[in-house]
Amino acid sequence: MQKKILAIALTVLLSGGVSQVHAEMTHIDRVNAGKQKSANCVSCHGEHGNSSTAMFPKLAQQNAGYLVNQLKAFKNGSRKDPIMSTLAIGLTENDMVDIANYYAEQKIAGEPADPNESAQERAEHETLVAQGGDLYRNGDLKREVSACIACHGPHGEGNQPAGFPALRWQHKAYLIKALTDFKSGKRSNTNENMMHMIAVKMTEDEIKAVANRIATMK
């Protein structure tokens, strides 16, 4: 009887191990496939998802679920961009999952220091970072501006299960554009239009300050 129990336990243990390896291999296969399928993304989003152009977002280390949802939105027209909509229309859902898994595995790179930045510009940047940090952490209760930390995490890492994107080390110019588009209603593909309801209450200075803070997170 003891030998039989031991044999069953060993079988369960081994089968679990095989399943885990199989799942891991499947993920690796998706990442490798995504690398091949992301060839058209490189010109805007950079090699490994670290774009060098401030108006194109970094995709490296972004939550995979969020990327899939955005590609679906570009494909169905709920999020509009002439370049992205054209590219997404030809993608299957499997393509989207593969590409998203590839970028989620890449490491995001920070912004290099600007050697030409003056002492005054550096001081202004530090002031904006401090102001943006307060709004990111605490929001503004009087004007019902929600704290960014609630959805995007203390370090801008986002929330994968909830579908909230990672923001850390993102280009500040892109962040300013995104918040401005949410504010104006140009972009509205969030659950219950959540980001529009927050951004519409933010001033341009607050948007700039928060963007400067998020761009320094890592």
N, C-alpha and C positions, 0 to 999 in steps of 0.2 A: 504493500500500500504506500509506504513512504517513497519507494522508487517511482511509483506512478505519479504521486503528487509532485515530486521533484521534476519529473519529465514534463508534466503540464506547465509547471512554473517556468521551466527553462524555455519551453515553446512560446509561452506568452511574452517572456522577456525578449527573446530573439525576434519574434514577430513585431514587437513594438519598436525594436531597434531598426529593423528593416524599414518599417513605415516611416520612421523619422528620417532615415537616410534618403528614402525615396522622395519625401517632401522637400528635403534640402536640395536634392539634385534637381527637382522640378523648379525650384526657385532659381538655382544657378542657371538652368537652361533658359528660363525667362529673362534673366539679366543679360545673358549672352545674346539672346535673340533681340532684346531691346537695344543693345549696343549697335547691332547691324541696322535695325529699323530707325534709329535716331540720326542716321546720316544726314537727313535733310534739316535737322534741327541745329546742326553745328554752326552754320553761318550766322545765326542770330544769337543762339544761347551758349555758344562756345564749346570747346572740347571739354568733355566730362561735365557739361552743364554749368560751367562758370563763365558767363558772358562777360566780355570786356567792354561792351557798350552799355552805358548806364540806363538807357531806356528799355533794354531787353532784360527781363528777370533772370536771375540765376535759378536753375532747376536742380542743381546738385543738392542732395540730402533732403529734398522735399518729400513730404509724406505721399506715398504712392497713391492712396485712395483719393487724395485731393487732386493730384495730377490727372487721374482717370476722369474724375468728375469735370474738370475744366476742359479736357479734350472732348468729352461728350457734349459739353455746353457749346463749344465752338462748332461742333458738327451739327447740332440741332438748331443752332442759331440763337440760343438764349444768351450767349455771350458773343459779341461781334468784334471781329478783327479781320480785315481782308486777307492778310497772309495766313493767319492761323486757321481761319475758316476754310480756306482753300486746301490747306494741308490735312486738316482733320477729316474732311469729307471723304477722303479715300482710306481712312483707317478703320479696321474692324475693332471690335471690343477687345479681342485678344491682342491686337497690335498695341492698343492703348495700355493694356495691363503690362505688356512686355516693356514698353518704353518707360512707363512709370516706375517699374521695378528697377530698371537700369539706373535711372537718375536718382532714385532713393538710396542706392548703394554708393553713389559718388560722394566725395567729401567737398563741402563748400569752402571756398577760399575767401579770405577777408580782403579788404581794400588796401592796396599799398599806400604808404604815406606820400603825400604830395610834397615833393622837395621845394616847390615854389610857393608853398603856403606861407603867408606872412604871419607874424606874431599876432596881429590884430584879427586876422581871419581864424587863426587857431583858437583865440580867446572867444570869438563869437560862436565858433563851433561848440566849444565846451559849455558855453551858456545854453545853447539850444539843446545839447545832450542832457543837461541837468533838468531843464524845463520839460523836455519830452519824457524823461525818466519818471518824473512825478505824475504826469498824465497817464503814462503807460501803466504804472503801478496802481494809481488811485482813481483815475478818471476825474470827473467833475460832477459831483452829486447835484449841485444846484442847477446845472443845465442838463442833467441826465445824460452826460457823456460817459459811457461805460468804460471801465478800466480794460485796457488791451490784455492784461495779464490773465483775465478770467478765461479767455478762449485760446490765447496764443502762448500761454505759459510764462513762467518767470524769466526764462532765457530766450524767448522767441522760438521755442522748439515746436510749437503748435500742439495739436491734439489729434492724433491719427484716428482713433475710434469715432470721434465726433466729426471728423472731416474738416477740422480747422487747420489752415496751412502753417508751416514753419515760416518765420519772418527773419530770423537771425541772419546778419551779414548780407542782407539784401541791399541792392543799390538804392541809395536814398532818393535819387531822381525817379526811379520806378515807383517807389513807395508813395512819393508825393503825387505822381500821376494817378496811381491806383486809388488813393484816398480822394483825390479831386474828382475822379470819374464816379466814385460811389456817391460823393456829395451832390454832384450835379444830376445823378440819375442815369448817366451814360452807361454805367455798369450796374447791373442790378441782379445778377444771378447768384444771390446768396439766399439761404433759407429765410423765408418771411421778410426778405429785403433787409436783413439785419444790418449789414454794413452801411447801407444808405441811411438808415435811421440814426446810426451813430455819427457818421461822417457829416451829415447835414447840419449837425449842431456844433461842429468844430470850426474854428476860425482858420484862415490860411496860415497864420503864424503857428497855431497848434499843430496843424498837419505837418508843417516844416519841422517843428521841434520833435515830434514823435518819429518822423522819418529819420532824422539825424540820430536819435537814440537807438532805434532798431538797427540801423546800419552798423552800429558798434557792438551789437550783441554777438556772442559766440558760444 
